[in-house]
Amino acid sequence: MFTGCVGRNGGGLAHYVGQEKLAAVAPWSSIAFATDWTAPPRLQNAPSFYYMHTDQWRYEGPFTNYQRQPGTNALASGHTADMQVRAVRLGWLPFYPQFDKNSFELVEEAKKAGAKTDEELVNYTVNQLKERKLKFAVEDPDAPECWPRMWLIWRGNALMSSAKGHEYF
């Protein structure tokens, strides 16, 4: 990018011919996210975001509707939305928005409750989650306070071509 090679034959990152694949993510993300200065960002995967926020999950049934399982298996029963919620609760999957409350408001609440350090802010948030006074947005994606406030589409056209035929969209 810095040398002007992008878009030139042999220069790489030419998405029109399918070269923009995972191989280019490492050097690109170093520049885009300043990972030489900070920890790597936790990015949410797009399929989970669209699946939950466009209500696609409402049009599917439990796993056992599609594939019978012998005996009982916690991972083979339930619904895909249940797995999304479980992954977020366990910290495996970033999901945005994160909570059913604005993060800035949450910090202000914590400060009013006496939190002064980053550790105290984190502890306040964890306690709110444990007491169920604060919930993850993925648990109720249709609640207005859980709606995403920004939608970034990179190299796509969700309203014209990417969502064709999907009534839930």
N, C-alpha and C positions, 0 to 999 in steps of 0.2 A: 504494500500500500504506500509506504513511504518513498519507494523508488519509482513509482509510476508504472509498474509492471502489470497491474491488474487490467484485464481487458486486452492484453497483447498476447499474441501466440506464444504459448509456453510460459506465460506469466502467472498462471494459476488463478483461482477464484473467478473463473468465467462461468457464471451460473447458467448461461444460455446453453452450454454444452454439457451440463451435468457435473462440472468439476467442484461445485460448491458443496462439498460433503464434510463429514466429520473431521477429515484431515486438516482442514483449514480453521477449525474451531480454536485450537490451542493458541496459535499466534494471534488470531483475531481477538480472542477474548482477553488476552494480556493487554492489548491496546484499549479495547472497548471498556473493560471493567477495572483497569488499573490494578491488576492482580499482583503487580510487583510492590504495591504499597499497602494493599489490604488483603484480607482473606477472600477466597473465591466467593462470589455471590451465590445465593441459593435461588435458582430460577425454577419457576413452575413449568411443568410440561404442558404444552398446549392442549393435547387431547383431554387431560383431566379438567382443565379450565373450561373448555367448550362443552364437555360432557355434563358437567354440573350446572354451569351458568346458562346453558341453552335448554335445559330440562330434557335432554335426550334420555336421561335415566328413567323418566316416567314411562317411556315406551318399551321398556324391557322388563322381563320377569326375573325371578330367581334363577340361579345357575342350574338348579335341578330341573327347570322347565326345558332346558336344552340338552342336558347331559345327565343321565342318571348315574348316581354314585353308589357303590356298595357300602353299606354301613353308614356311619356318620363321620363326617370330616369337616371341621370348622372352616377350612379353606375352600372346600368344595360346596359349601352351602351358603345361602344368603344372596345378596345382590351386589352388583358392581359398585353401586353407590355406597353400600356398607363398607366395602373394601377401601374406597376412597377416604371415607371418614376415619376408618381405623388407621390407615397409613398417616393421615394428618395428625391424629391424636398421639401416635407413637413417635412423631417427629421424622418419619421417613420421607414424607412428601410435603414440599412447600405448597401452600395454597393461598391465593390472594383473592379478595382481601382475607386477612388472617382471622380476624375476630368479628363478632357481631357488634363491636364498638370501635369507633375511630381510635387508632393508635395514639394520636396526640392527646385525645381526651383521657385515654387510659393512663398515660404518663402523668397528666395533671392530677387525676384522681389519686394516683400512687403518691405523688408529692404532698398532696393535702393530707394523706394518711400517714405522712412522716418519712417516706422514702427519700433518701438523699443521694445514695450511691447507685451505680449501675446494678450492683448485686441486689440491693434492696428493691429496685424497680422490678428486676426479674423475679425475685421472691414474691412480691406483691402480685404480679401477673400469674405466677404458678398457683398461688393460693386462691386467687379468683377463679381459676380454671378448676381446681380441685373442689371448691365449694359450689361450682356450677353457676356462679354469679356472672361469669364470663364464658362465652361459648365460642367454638370455632365456627367461622362463617360457612364452612362446608357442611355443617350439620343442618343448616336451613338456608340453602342458597336462594330460595324465593322470597325471603324476608327483605324488605327494602334496605335495611341497614347492612345487609350482606351482599348487596349488588356491587359489582365492580364499578369503579368510578372512572376508569380509563381502560380503553381497549386498544392495544397496539397490534396492528396486523403488519407482518413483514412478508413481502413478496406473496401476497394473497389478495383475494377479492371475496370476502365472506358474504357480502350482500348480493352479489351477482352470480358467481360461479361456484364458490366453495360450499354453499349451503343449498344447492339445487336439490329439490326433491325431499327435503327434510322439513316436515311440517312443524316439528318442535322448534326449529330455529326461528 
